[in-house]
Amino acid sequence: MDNLEMFTVYRGPKDYPDEFVVRRFVLLPKPTPCEIVARSETLEGVRAALSPYLVCLGREPDDDPSIVEVWL
């Protein structure tokens, strides 16, 4: 089975308060801890690190305020 991955873009998370950060989460087949895949001072900078085959889902109203968008 292939992995189902999700990439979450954050603005100013606690560990990098002055940057945008992308964290990768593996959801299937077994959830695994996240890893940082990109950091930048700009949103465009972290988006450039994402695969062009991903789809942006935006964000949910109940998401943490530091979450900008989620990509699958």
CHARMM internal coordinates of N, CA and C (Angstrom, degrees):
IC EDIT
DIST 1 N 1 CA 1.4526
DIST 1 CA 1 C 1.5293
ANGL 1 N 1 CA 1 C 108.89
DIST 1 C 2 N 1.3137
ANGL 1 CA 1 C 2 N 115.50
DIHE 1 N 1 CA 1 C 2 N 137.65
DIST 2 N 2 CA 1.4585
ANGL 1 C 2 N 2 CA 120.55
DIHE 1 CA 1 C 2 N 2 CA 176.88
DIST 2 CA 2 C 1.5213
ANGL 2 N 2 CA 2 C 110.24
DIHE 1 C 2 N 2 CA 2 C -76.23
DIST 2 C 3 N 1.3212
ANGL 2 CA 2 C 3 N 114.21
DIHE 2 N 2 CA 2 C 3 N 158.54
DIST 3 N 3 CA 1.4641
ANGL 2 C 3 N 3 CA 119.77
DIHE 2 CA 2 C 3 N 3 CA 176.33
DIST 3 CA 3 C 1.5194
ANGL 3 N 3 CA 3 C 110.84
DIHE 2 C 3 N 3 CA 3 C -76.30
DIST 3 C 4 N 1.3263
ANGL 3 CA 3 C 4 N 116.61
DIHE 3 N 3 CA 3 C 4 N 144.60
DIST 4 N 4 CA 1.4578
ANGL 3 C 4 N 4 CA 122.60
DIHE 3 CA 3 C 4 N 4 CA 168.56
DIST 4 CA 4 C 1.5158
ANGL 4 N 4 CA 4 C 105.53
DIHE 3 C 4 N 4 CA 4 C -103.93
DIST 4 C 5 N 1.3229
ANGL 4 CA 4 C 5 N 115.79
DIHE 4 N 4 CA 4 C 5 N 115.72
DIST 5 N 5 CA 1.4581
ANGL 4 C 5 N 5 CA 121.26
DIHE 4 CA 4 C 5 N 5 CA -176.03
DIST 5 CA 5 C 1.5242
ANGL 5 N 5 CA 5 C 110.31
DIHE 4 C 5 N 5 CA 5 C -113.84
DIST 5 C 6 N 1.3031
ANGL 5 CA 5 C 6 N 114.69
DIHE 5 N 5 CA 5 C 6 N 149.24
DIST 6 N 6 CA 1.4550
ANGL 5 C 6 N 6 CA 122.44
DIHE 5 CA 5 C 6 N 6 CA 176.47
DIST 6 CA 6 C 1.5260
ANGL 6 N 6 CA 6 C 106.74
DIHE 5 C 6 N 6 CA 6 C -129.92
DIST 6 C 7 N 1.3274
ANGL 6 CA 6 C 7 N 116.12
DIHE 6 N 6 CA 6 C 7 N 140.47
DIST 7 N 7 CA 1.4566
ANGL 6 C 7 N 7 CA 121.80
DIHE 6 CA 6 C 7 N 7 CA 179.28
DIST 7 CA 7 C 1.5224
ANGL 7 N 7 CA 7 C 108.25
DIHE 6 C 7 N 7 CA 7 C -119.76
DIST 7 C 8 N 1.3202
ANGL 7 CA 7 C 8 N 116.66
DIHE 7 N 7 CA 7 C 8 N 120.15
DIST 8 N 8 CA 1.4574
ANGL 7 C 8 N 8 CA 121.66
DIHE 7 CA 7 C 8 N 8 CA -177.85
DIST 8 CA 8 C 1.5202
ANGL 8 N 8 CA 8 C 108.93
DIHE 7 C 8 N 8 CA 8 C -107.98
DIST 8 C 9 N 1.3383
ANGL 8 CA 8 C 9 N 115.51
DIHE 8 N 8 CA 8 C 9 N 128.67
DIST 9 N 9 CA 1.4597
ANGL 8 C 9 N 9 CA 121.99
DIHE 8 CA 8 C 9 N 9 CA 178.52
DIST 9 CA 9 C 1.5252
ANGL 9 N 9 CA 9 C 108.21
DIHE 8 C 9 N 9 CA 9 C -98.16
DIST 9 C 10 N 1.3240
ANGL 9 CA 9 C 10 N 115.72
DIHE 9 N 9 CA 9 C 10 N 126.90
DIST 10 N 10 CA 1.4616
ANGL 9 C 10 N 10 CA 122.51
DIHE 9 CA 9 C 10 N 10 CA -179.81
DIST 10 CA 10 C 1.5219
ANGL 10 N 10 CA 10 C 109.69
DIHE 9 C 10 N 10 CA 10 C -115.90
DIST 10 C 11 N 1.3130
ANGL 10 CA 10 C 11 N 115.62
DIHE 10 N 10 CA 10 C 11 N 147.47
DIST 11 N 11 CA 1.4666
ANGL 10 C 11 N 11 CA 120.89
DIHE 10 CA 10 C 11 N 11 CA 170.78
DIST 11 CA 11 C 1.5236
ANGL 11 N 11 CA 11 C 107.45
DIHE 10 C 11 N 11 CA 11 C -114.66
DIST 11 C 12 N 1.3316
ANGL 11 CA 11 C 12 N 115.57
DIHE 11 N 11 CA 11 C 12 N 117.34
DIST 12 N 12 CA 1.4538
ANGL 11 C 12 N 12 CA 121.22
DIHE 11 CA 11 C 12 N 12 CA 177.20
DIST 12 CA 12 C 1.5116
ANGL 12 N 12 CA 12 C 115.80
DIHE 11 C 12 N 12 CA 12 C 63.76
DIST 12 C 13 N 1.3509
ANGL 12 CA 12 C 13 N 118.59
DIHE 12 N 12 CA 12 C 13 N 48.15
DIST 13 N 13 CA 1.4661
ANGL 12 C 13 N 13 CA 118.17
DIHE 12 CA 12 C 13 N 13 CA 175.01
DIST 13 CA 13 C 1.5291
ANGL 13 N 13 CA 13 C 109.90
DIHE 12 C 13 N 13 CA 13 C -65.62
DIST 13 C 14 N 1.3169
ANGL 13 CA 13 C 14 N 116.65
DIHE 13 N 13 CA 13 C 14 N 164.15
DIST 14 N 14 CA 1.4714
ANGL 13 C 14 N 14 CA 120.85
DIHE 13 CA 13 C 14 N 14 CA -175.51
DIST 14 CA 14 C 1.5280
ANGL 14 N 14 CA 14 C 113.26
DIHE 13 C 14 N 14 CA 14 C -56.34
DIST 14 C 15 N 1.3329
ANGL 14 CA 14 C 15 N 117.24
DIHE 14 N 14 CA 14 C 15 N -36.17
DIST 15 N 15 CA 1.4650
ANGL 14 C 15 N 15 CA 119.24
DIHE 14 CA 14 C 15 N 15 CA -177.42
DIST 15 CA 15 C 1.5339
ANGL 15 N 15 CA 15 C 113.33
DIHE 14 C 15 N 15 CA 15 C -81.06
DIST 15 C 16 N 1.3318
ANGL 15 CA 15 C 16 N 117.90
DIHE 15 N 15 CA 15 C 16 N -17.50
DIST 16 N 16 CA 1.4699
ANGL 15 C 16 N 16 CA 122.56
DIHE 15 CA 15 C 16 N 16 CA 177.00
DIST 16 CA 16 C 1.5298
ANGL 16 N 16 CA 16 C 108.72
DIHE 15 C 16 N 16 CA 16 C -140.71
DIST 16 C 17 N 1.3146
ANGL 16 CA 16 C 17 N 118.41
DIHE 16 N 16 CA 16 C 17 N 69.80
DIST 17 N 17 CA 1.4685
ANGL 16 C 17 N 17 CA 121.96
DIHE 16 CA 16 C 17 N 17 CA -169.88
DIST 17 CA 17 C 1.5257
ANGL 17 N 17 CA 17 C 115.91
DIHE 16 C 17 N 17 CA 17 C -64.30
DIST 17 C 18 N 1.3243
ANGL 17 CA 17 C 18 N 118.04
DIHE 17 N 17 CA 17 C 18 N -17.90
DIST 18 N 18 CA 1.4613
ANGL 17 C 18 N 18 CA 120.50
DIHE 17 CA 17 C 18 N 18 CA -178.10
DIST 18 CA 18 C 1.5241
ANGL 18 N 18 CA 18 C 113.18
DIHE 17 C 18 N 18 CA 18 C -108.88
DIST 18 C 19 N 1.3379
ANGL 18 CA 18 C 19 N 116.79
DIHE 18 N 18 CA 18 C 19 N 16.95
DIST 19 N 19 CA 1.4663
ANGL 18 C 19 N 19 CA 119.86
DIHE 18 CA 18 C 19 N 19 CA -174.75
DIST 19 CA 19 C 1.5227
ANGL 19 N 19 CA 19 C 111.69
DIHE 18 C 19 N 19 CA 19 C -136.14
DIST 19 C 20 N 1.3284
ANGL 19 CA 19 C 20 N 114.28
DIHE 19 N 19 CA 19 C 20 N 164.06
DIST 20 N 20 CA 1.4571
ANGL 19 C 20 N 20 CA 122.04
DIHE 19 CA 19 C 20 N 20 CA 166.03
DIST 20 CA 20 C 1.5250
ANGL 20 N 20 CA 20 C 106.14
DIHE 19 C 20 N 20 CA 20 C -92.59
DIST 20 C 21 N 1.3132
ANGL 20 CA 20 C 21 N 116.45
DIHE 20 N 20 CA 20 C 21 N 141.33
DIST 21 N 21 CA 1.4642
ANGL 20 C 21 N 21 CA 121.96
DIHE 20 CA 20 C 21 N 21 CA -176.94
DIST 21 CA 21 C 1.5251
ANGL 21 N 21 CA 21 C 108.88
DIHE 20 C 21 N 21 CA 21 C -134.92
DIST 21 C 22 N 1.3325
ANGL 21 CA 21 C 22 N 115.91
DIHE 21 N 21 CA 21 C 22 N 139.69
DIST 22 N 22 CA 1.4685
ANGL 21 C 22 N 22 CA 121.11
DIHE 21 CA 21 C 22 N 22 CA 171.80
DIST 22 CA 22 C 1.5095
ANGL 22 N 22 CA 22 C 107.43
DIHE 21 C 22 N 22 CA 22 C -111.16
DIST 22 C 23 N 1.3305
ANGL 22 CA 22 C 23 N 115.11
DIHE 22 N 22 CA 22 C 23 N 127.51
DIST 23 N 23 CA 1.4639
ANGL 22 C 23 N 23 CA 120.98
DIHE 22 CA 22 C 23 N 23 CA 175.66
DIST 23 CA 23 C 1.5309
ANGL 23 N 23 CA 23 C 109.02
DIHE 22 C 23 N 23 CA 23 C -114.80
DIST 23 C 24 N 1.3230
ANGL 23 CA 23 C 24 N 115.41
DIHE 23 N 23 CA 23 C 24 N 136.84
DIST 24 N 24 CA 1.4649
ANGL 23 C 24 N 24 CA 122.53
DIHE 23 CA 23 C 24 N 24 CA 179.08
DIST 24 CA 24 C 1.5243
ANGL 24 N 24 CA 24 C 108.68
DIHE 23 C 24 N 24 CA 24 C -98.68
DIST 24 C 25 N 1.3257
ANGL 24 CA 24 C 25 N 115.17
DIHE 24 N 24 CA 24 C 25 N 131.61
DIST 25 N 25 CA 1.4548
ANGL 24 C 25 N 25 CA 121.73
DIHE 24 CA 24 C 25 N 25 CA 175.65
DIST 25 CA 25 C 1.5240
ANGL 25 N 25 CA 25 C 108.09
DIHE 24 C 25 N 25 CA 25 C -120.89
DIST 25 C 26 N 1.3216
ANGL 25 CA 25 C 26 N 117.58
DIHE 25 N 25 CA 25 C 26 N 134.60
DIST 26 N 26 CA 1.4600
ANGL 25 C 26 N 26 CA 121.79
DIHE 25 CA 25 C 26 N 26 CA 172.50
DIST 26 CA 26 C 1.5208
ANGL 26 N 26 CA 26 C 106.35
DIHE 25 C 26 N 26 CA 26 C -97.91
DIST 26 C 27 N 1.3255
ANGL 26 CA 26 C 27 N 115.69
DIHE 26 N 26 CA 26 C 27 N 120.54
DIST 27 N 27 CA 1.4601
ANGL 26 C 27 N 27 CA 120.61
DIHE 26 CA 26 C 27 N 27 CA -177.45
DIST 27 CA 27 C 1.5238
ANGL 27 N 27 CA 27 C 112.21
DIHE 26 C 27 N 27 CA 27 C -95.35
DIST 27 C 28 N 1.3291
ANGL 27 CA 27 C 28 N 117.27
DIHE 27 N 27 CA 27 C 28 N -40.05
DIST 28 N 28 CA 1.4601
ANGL 27 C 28 N 28 CA 122.80
DIHE 27 CA 27 C 28 N 28 CA -179.74
DIST 28 CA 28 C 1.5179
ANGL 28 N 28 CA 28 C 108.98
DIHE 27 C 28 N 28 CA 28 C -133.87
DIST 28 C 29 N 1.2914
ANGL 28 CA 28 C 29 N 121.80
DIHE 28 N 28 CA 28 C 29 N 149.38
DIST 29 N 29 CA 1.4482
ANGL 28 C 29 N 29 CA 126.30
DIHE 28 CA 28 C 29 N 29 CA 6.37
DIST 29 CA 29 C 1.5254
ANGL 29 N 29 CA 29 C 113.81
DIHE 28 C 29 N 29 CA 29 C -79.15
DIST 29 C 30 N 1.3343
ANGL 29 CA 29 C 30 N 117.31
DIHE 29 N 29 CA 29 C 30 N -19.20
DIST 30 N 30 CA 1.4578
ANGL 29 C 30 N 30 CA 120.55
DIHE 29 CA 29 C 30 N 30 CA 179.64
DIST 30 CA 30 C 1.5241
ANGL 30 N 30 CA 30 C 107.94
DIHE 29 C 30 N 30 CA 30 C -136.90
DIST 30 C 31 N 1.3398
ANGL 30 CA 30 C 31 N 117.95
DIHE 30 N 30 CA 30 C 31 N 123.22
DIST 31 N 31 CA 1.4688
ANGL 30 C 31 N 31 CA 118.84
DIHE 30 CA 30 C 31 N 31 CA 178.74
DIST 31 CA 31 C 1.5273
ANGL 31 N 31 CA 31 C 111.47
DIHE 30 C 31 N 31 CA 31 C -57.39
DIST 31 C 32 N 1.3211
ANGL 31 CA 31 C 32 N 114.86
DIHE 31 N 31 CA 31 C 32 N 135.51
DIST 32 N 32 CA 1.4574
ANGL 31 C 32 N 32 CA 119.74
DIHE 31 CA 31 C 32 N 32 CA 178.89
DIST 32 CA 32 C 1.5246
ANGL 32 N 32 CA 32 C 109.13
DIHE 31 C 32 N 32 CA 32 C -130.38
DIST 32 C 33 N 1.3168
ANGL 32 CA 32 C 33 N 116.45
DIHE 32 N 32 CA 32 C 33 N 157.88
DIST 33 N 33 CA 1.4652
ANGL 32 C 33 N 33 CA 119.91
DIHE 32 CA 32 C 33 N 33 CA 178.54
DIST 33 CA 33 C 1.5252
ANGL 33 N 33 CA 33 C 111.10
DIHE 32 C 33 N 33 CA 33 C -59.84
DIST 33 C 34 N 1.2987
ANGL 33 CA 33 C 34 N 114.46
DIHE 33 N 33 CA 33 C 34 N 158.31
DIST 34 N 34 CA 1.4588
ANGL 33 C 34 N 34 CA 119.87
DIHE 33 CA 33 C 34 N 34 CA -177.82
DIST 34 CA 34 C 1.5191
ANGL 34 N 34 CA 34 C 111.62
DIHE 33 C 34 N 34 CA 34 C -79.28
DIST 34 C 35 N 1.3163
ANGL 34 CA 34 C 35 N 113.98
DIHE 34 N 34 CA 34 C 35 N 163.35
DIST 35 N 35 CA 1.4568
ANGL 34 C 35 N 35 CA 121.28
DIHE 34 CA 34 C 35 N 35 CA 172.62
DIST 35 CA 35 C 1.5169
ANGL 35 N 35 CA 35 C 107.80
DIHE 34 C 35 N 35 CA 35 C -138.86
DIST 35 C 36 N 1.3146
ANGL 35 CA 35 C 36 N 115.99
DIHE 35 N 35 CA 35 C 36 N 148.80
DIST 36 N 36 CA 1.4609
ANGL 35 C 36 N 36 CA 120.48
DIHE 35 CA 35 C 36 N 36 CA 178.14
DIST 36 CA 36 C 1.5213
ANGL 36 N 36 CA 36 C 108.17
DIHE 35 C 36 N 36 CA 36 C -80.77
DIST 36 C 37 N 1.3424
ANGL 36 CA 36 C 37 N 116.04
DIHE 36 N 36 CA 36 C 37 N 128.23
DIST 37 N 37 CA 1.4607
ANGL 36 C 37 N 37 CA 120.14
DIHE 36 CA 36 C 37 N 37 CA 179.33
DIST 37 CA 37 C 1.5214
ANGL 37 N 37 CA 37 C 112.33
DIHE 36 C 37 N 37 CA 37 C -110.85
DIST 37 C 38 N 1.3289
ANGL 37 CA 37 C 38 N 118.15
DIHE 37 N 37 CA 37 C 38 N -15.49
DIST 38 N 38 CA 1.4685
ANGL 37 C 38 N 38 CA 120.52
DIHE 37 CA 37 C 38 N 38 CA 178.10
DIST 38 CA 38 C 1.5199
ANGL 38 N 38 CA 38 C 109.98
DIHE 37 C 38 N 38 CA 38 C -160.26
DIST 38 C 39 N 1.3469
ANGL 38 CA 38 C 39 N 114.18
DIHE 38 N 38 CA 38 C 39 N 147.70
DIST 39 N 39 CA 1.4638
ANGL 38 C 39 N 39 CA 122.11
DIHE 38 CA 38 C 39 N 39 CA 173.33
DIST 39 CA 39 C 1.5134
ANGL 39 N 39 CA 39 C 107.32
DIHE 38 C 39 N 39 CA 39 C -140.51
DIST 39 C 40 N 1.3309
ANGL 39 CA 39 C 40 N 116.29
DIHE 39 N 39 CA 39 C 40 N 141.85
DIST 40 N 40 CA 1.4542
ANGL 39 C 40 N 40 CA 120.17
DIHE 39 CA 39 C 40 N 40 CA 179.92
DIST 40 CA 40 C 1.5192
ANGL 40 N 40 CA 40 C 109.14
DIHE 39 C 40 N 40 CA 40 C -161.06
DIST 40 C 41 N 1.3188
ANGL 40 CA 40 C 41 N 115.66
DIHE 40 N 40 CA 40 C 41 N 161.51
DIST 41 N 41 CA 1.4640
ANGL 40 C 41 N 41 CA 120.57
DIHE 40 CA 40 C 41 N 41 CA 174.79
DIST 41 CA 41 C 1.5268
ANGL 41 N 41 CA 41 C 111.01
DIHE 40 C 41 N 41 CA 41 C -79.64
DIST 41 C 42 N 1.3549
ANGL 41 CA 41 C 42 N 117.03
DIHE 41 N 41 CA 41 C 42 N -11.82
DIST 42 N 42 CA 1.4665
ANGL 41 C 42 N 42 CA 120.25
DIHE 41 CA 41 C 42 N 42 CA -178.07
DIST 42 CA 42 C 1.5233
ANGL 42 N 42 CA 42 C 111.44
DIHE 41 C 42 N 42 CA 42 C -127.13
DIST 42 C 43 N 1.3168
ANGL 42 CA 42 C 43 N 114.79
DIHE 42 N 42 CA 42 C 43 N 154.04
DIST 43 N 43 CA 1.4646
ANGL 42 C 43 N 43 CA 120.75
DIHE 42 CA 42 C 43 N 43 CA 175.29
DIST 43 CA 43 C 1.5241
ANGL 43 N 43 CA 43 C 109.97
DIHE 42 C 43 N 43 CA 43 C -63.54
DIST 43 C 44 N 1.3141
ANGL 43 CA 43 C 44 N 117.37
DIHE 43 N 43 CA 43 C 44 N -41.64
DIST 44 N 44 CA 1.4620
ANGL 43 C 44 N 44 CA 121.19
DIHE 43 CA 43 C 44 N 44 CA 179.06
DIST 44 CA 44 C 1.5238
ANGL 44 N 44 CA 44 C 111.12
DIHE 43 C 44 N 44 CA 44 C -60.42
DIST 44 C 45 N 1.3219
ANGL 44 CA 44 C 45 N 116.35
DIHE 44 N 44 CA 44 C 45 N -35.03
DIST 45 N 45 CA 1.4578
ANGL 44 C 45 N 45 CA 120.78
DIHE 44 CA 44 C 45 N 45 CA 179.69
DIST 45 CA 45 C 1.5175
ANGL 45 N 45 CA 45 C 113.26
DIHE 44 C 45 N 45 CA 45 C -63.26
DIST 45 C 46 N 1.3278
ANGL 45 CA 45 C 46 N 117.22
DIHE 45 N 45 CA 45 C 46 N -43.06
DIST 46 N 46 CA 1.4713
ANGL 45 C 46 N 46 CA 118.51
DIHE 45 CA 45 C 46 N 46 CA 179.36
DIST 46 CA 46 C 1.5276
ANGL 46 N 46 CA 46 C 110.83
DIHE 45 C 46 N 46 CA 46 C -76.77
DIST 46 C 47 N 1.3200
ANGL 46 CA 46 C 47 N 117.57
DIHE 46 N 46 CA 46 C 47 N -34.00
DIST 47 N 47 CA 1.4744
ANGL 46 C 47 N 47 CA 119.59
DIHE 46 CA 46 C 47 N 47 CA 177.44
DIST 47 CA 47 C 1.5216
ANGL 47 N 47 CA 47 C 110.86
DIHE 46 C 47 N 47 CA 47 C -61.80
DIST 47 C 48 N 1.3281
ANGL 47 CA 47 C 48 N 117.59
DIHE 47 N 47 CA 47 C 48 N -33.93
DIST 48 N 48 CA 1.4610
ANGL 47 C 48 N 48 CA 121.36
DIHE 47 CA 47 C 48 N 48 CA 179.56
DIST 48 CA 48 C 1.5278
ANGL 48 N 48 CA 48 C 112.07
DIHE 47 C 48 N 48 CA 48 C -63.28
DIST 48 C 49 N 1.3151
ANGL 48 CA 48 C 49 N 117.67
DIHE 48 N 48 CA 48 C 49 N -22.03
DIST 49 N 49 CA 1.4656
ANGL 48 C 49 N 49 CA 121.67
DIHE 48 CA 48 C 49 N 49 CA -179.98
DIST 49 CA 49 C 1.5228
ANGL 49 N 49 CA 49 C 112.67
DIHE 48 C 49 N 49 CA 49 C -84.15
DIST 49 C 50 N 1.3258
ANGL 49 CA 49 C 50 N 117.40
DIHE 49 N 49 CA 49 C 50 N -10.63
DIST 50 N 50 CA 1.4593
ANGL 49 C 50 N 50 CA 121.28
DIHE 49 CA 49 C 50 N 50 CA -178.25
DIST 50 CA 50 C 1.5227
ANGL 50 N 50 CA 50 C 110.98
DIHE 49 C 50 N 50 CA 50 C -86.65
DIST 50 C 51 N 1.3140
ANGL 50 CA 50 C 51 N 115.85
DIHE 50 N 50 CA 50 C 51 N 150.31
DIST 51 N 51 CA 1.4614
ANGL 50 C 51 N 51 CA 121.27
DIHE 50 CA 50 C 51 N 51 CA 177.75
DIST 51 CA 51 C 1.5245
ANGL 51 N 51 CA 51 C 110.37
DIHE 50 C 51 N 51 CA 51 C -64.15
DIST 51 C 52 N 1.3210
ANGL 51 CA 51 C 52 N 117.73
DIHE 51 N 51 CA 51 C 52 N 141.53
DIST 52 N 52 CA 1.4646
ANGL 51 C 52 N 52 CA 120.07
DIHE 51 CA 51 C 52 N 52 CA 177.11
DIST 52 CA 52 C 1.5321
ANGL 52 N 52 CA 52 C 112.74
DIHE 51 C 52 N 52 CA 52 C -69.78
DIST 52 C 53 N 1.3224
ANGL 52 CA 52 C 53 N 117.30
DIHE 52 N 52 CA 52 C 53 N -8.48
DIST 53 N 53 CA 1.4592
ANGL 52 C 53 N 53 CA 121.39
DIHE 52 CA 52 C 53 N 53 CA -179.60
DIST 53 CA 53 C 1.5218
ANGL 53 N 53 CA 53 C 113.27
DIHE 52 C 53 N 53 CA 53 C -89.96
DIST 53 C 54 N 1.3207
ANGL 53 CA 53 C 54 N 116.80
DIHE 53 N 53 CA 53 C 54 N -2.77
DIST 54 N 54 CA 1.4662
ANGL 53 C 54 N 54 CA 120.60
DIHE 53 CA 53 C 54 N 54 CA 178.34
DIST 54 CA 54 C 1.5220
ANGL 54 N 54 CA 54 C 110.21
DIHE 53 C 54 N 54 CA 54 C -81.26
DIST 54 C 55 N 1.3328
ANGL 54 CA 54 C 55 N 115.22
DIHE 54 N 54 CA 54 C 55 N 158.10
DIST 55 N 55 CA 1.4624
ANGL 54 C 55 N 55 CA 122.46
DIHE 54 CA 54 C 55 N 55 CA 178.52
DIST 55 CA 55 C 1.5237
ANGL 55 N 55 CA 55 C 108.43
DIHE 54 C 55 N 55 CA 55 C -118.13
DIST 55 C 56 N 1.3297
ANGL 55 CA 55 C 56 N 116.22
DIHE 55 N 55 CA 55 C 56 N 131.51
DIST 56 N 56 CA 1.4612
ANGL 55 C 56 N 56 CA 120.79
DIHE 55 CA 55 C 56 N 56 CA 179.27
DIST 56 CA 56 C 1.5194
ANGL 56 N 56 CA 56 C 110.06
DIHE 55 C 56 N 56 CA 56 C -81.92
DIST 56 C 57 N 1.3388
ANGL 56 CA 56 C 57 N 115.86
DIHE 56 N 56 CA 56 C 57 N 127.78
DIST 57 N 57 CA 1.4586
ANGL 56 C 57 N 57 CA 121.89
DIHE 56 CA 56 C 57 N 57 CA 178.44
DIST 57 CA 57 C 1.5278
ANGL 57 N 57 CA 57 C 112.05
DIHE 56 C 57 N 57 CA 57 C -100.26
DIST 57 C 58 N 1.3170
ANGL 57 CA 57 C 58 N 117.15
DIHE 57 N 57 CA 57 C 58 N -0.51
DIST 58 N 58 CA 1.4616
ANGL 57 C 58 N 58 CA 120.09
DIHE 57 CA 57 C 58 N 58 CA -177.96
DIST 58 CA 58 C 1.5155
ANGL 58 N 58 CA 58 C 110.32
DIHE 57 C 58 N 58 CA 58 C 74.33
DIST 58 C 59 N 1.3229
ANGL 58 CA 58 C 59 N 115.86
DIHE 58 N 58 CA 58 C 59 N -140.35
DIST 59 N 59 CA 1.4596
ANGL 58 C 59 N 59 CA 120.49
DIHE 58 CA 58 C 59 N 59 CA 178.59
DIST 59 CA 59 C 1.5203
ANGL 59 N 59 CA 59 C 108.94
DIHE 58 C 59 N 59 CA 59 C -141.75
DIST 59 C 60 N 1.3007
ANGL 59 CA 59 C 60 N 116.29
DIHE 59 N 59 CA 59 C 60 N 160.09
DIST 60 N 60 CA 1.4586
ANGL 59 C 60 N 60 CA 122.87
DIHE 59 CA 59 C 60 N 60 CA 177.51
DIST 60 CA 60 C 1.5248
ANGL 60 N 60 CA 60 C 109.03
DIHE 59 C 60 N 60 CA 60 C -97.25
DIST 60 C 61 N 1.3303
ANGL 60 CA 60 C 61 N 118.05
DIHE 60 N 60 CA 60 C 61 N 149.75
DIST 61 N 61 CA 1.4679
ANGL 60 C 61 N 61 CA 120.69
DIHE 60 CA 60 C 61 N 61 CA -179.63
DIST 61 CA 61 C 1.5349
ANGL 61 N 61 CA 61 C 113.66
DIHE 60 C 61 N 61 CA 61 C -56.91
DIST 61 C 62 N 1.3183
ANGL 61 CA 61 C 62 N 117.34
DIHE 61 N 61 CA 61 C 62 N -30.28
DIST 62 N 62 CA 1.4631
ANGL 61 C 62 N 62 CA 121.18
DIHE 61 CA 61 C 62 N 62 CA -178.01
DIST 62 CA 62 C 1.5294
ANGL 62 N 62 CA 62 C 113.67
DIHE 61 C 62 N 62 CA 62 C -89.18
DIST 62 C 63 N 1.3206
ANGL 62 CA 62 C 63 N 118.06
DIHE 62 N 62 CA 62 C 63 N 1.09
DIST 63 N 63 CA 1.4689
ANGL 62 C 63 N 63 CA 120.86
DIHE 62 CA 62 C 63 N 63 CA 179.38
DIST 63 CA 63 C 1.5194
ANGL 63 N 63 CA 63 C 110.78
DIHE 62 C 63 N 63 CA 63 C -63.78
DIST 63 C 64 N 1.3163
ANGL 63 CA 63 C 64 N 114.80
DIHE 63 N 63 CA 63 C 64 N 155.19
DIST 64 N 64 CA 1.4627
ANGL 63 C 64 N 64 CA 120.49
DIHE 63 CA 63 C 64 N 64 CA 172.63
DIST 64 CA 64 C 1.5265
ANGL 64 N 64 CA 64 C 108.31
DIHE 63 C 64 N 64 CA 64 C -54.66
DIST 64 C 65 N 1.3268
ANGL 64 CA 64 C 65 N 118.36
DIHE 64 N 64 CA 64 C 65 N 141.12
DIST 65 N 65 CA 1.4706
ANGL 64 C 65 N 65 CA 121.10
DIHE 64 CA 64 C 65 N 65 CA -177.83
DIST 65 CA 65 C 1.5286
ANGL 65 N 65 CA 65 C 114.11
DIHE 64 C 65 N 65 CA 65 C -57.97
DIST 65 C 66 N 1.3227
ANGL 65 CA 65 C 66 N 118.89
DIHE 65 N 65 CA 65 C 66 N -22.94
DIST 66 N 66 CA 1.4624
ANGL 65 C 66 N 66 CA 120.22
DIHE 65 CA 65 C 66 N 66 CA -179.30
DIST 66 CA 66 C 1.5304
ANGL 66 N 66 CA 66 C 112.47
DIHE 65 C 66 N 66 CA 66 C -79.61
DIST 66 C 67 N 1.3316
ANGL 66 CA 66 C 67 N 118.36
DIHE 66 N 66 CA 66 C 67 N -11.91
DIST 67 N 67 CA 1.4748
ANGL 66 C 67 N 67 CA 120.99
DIHE 66 CA 66 C 67 N 67 CA 179.83
DIST 67 CA 67 C 1.5282
ANGL 67 N 67 CA 67 C 108.90
DIHE 66 C 67 N 67 CA 67 C -79.11
DIST 67 C 68 N 1.3375
ANGL 67 CA 67 C 68 N 114.82
DIHE 67 N 67 CA 67 C 68 N 124.92
DIST 68 N 68 CA 1.4625
ANGL 67 C 68 N 68 CA 121.64
DIHE 67 CA 67 C 68 N 68 CA 178.69
DIST 68 CA 68 C 1.5134
ANGL 68 N 68 CA 68 C 110.14
DIHE 67 C 68 N 68 CA 68 C -91.64
DIST 68 C 69 N 1.3578
ANGL 68 CA 68 C 69 N 116.26
DIHE 68 N 68 CA 68 C 69 N -46.38
DIST 69 N 69 CA 1.4569
ANGL 68 C 69 N 69 CA 120.86
DIHE 68 CA 68 C 69 N 69 CA -176.86
DIST 69 CA 69 C 1.5228
ANGL 69 N 69 CA 69 C 109.17
DIHE 68 C 69 N 69 CA 69 C -166.50
DIST 69 C 70 N 1.3287
ANGL 69 CA 69 C 70 N 114.49
DIHE 69 N 69 CA 69 C 70 N 165.03
DIST 70 N 70 CA 1.4581
ANGL 69 C 70 N 70 CA 122.18
DIHE 69 CA 69 C 70 N 70 CA 179.40
DIST 70 CA 70 C 1.5240
ANGL 70 N 70 CA 70 C 107.78
DIHE 69 C 70 N 70 CA 70 C -127.61
DIST 70 C 71 N 1.3237
ANGL 70 CA 70 C 71 N 115.67
DIHE 70 N 70 CA 70 C 71 N 139.13
DIST 71 N 71 CA 1.4710
ANGL 70 C 71 N 71 CA 121.76
DIHE 70 CA 70 C 71 N 71 CA -179.82
DIST 71 CA 71 C 1.5157
ANGL 71 N 71 CA 71 C 109.66
DIHE 70 C 71 N 71 CA 71 C -121.51
DIST 71 C 72 N 1.3240
ANGL 71 CA 71 C 72 N 116.51
DIHE 71 N 71 CA 71 C 72 N 138.37
DIST 72 N 72 CA 1.4755
ANGL 71 C 72 N 72 CA 123.04
DIHE 71 CA 71 C 72 N 72 CA 173.77
DIST 72 CA 72 C 1.5116
ANGL 72 N 72 CA 72 C 109.59
DIHE 71 C 72 N 72 CA 72 C -121.31
END
COOR INIT
IC SEED 1 N 1 CA 1 C
IC BUILD
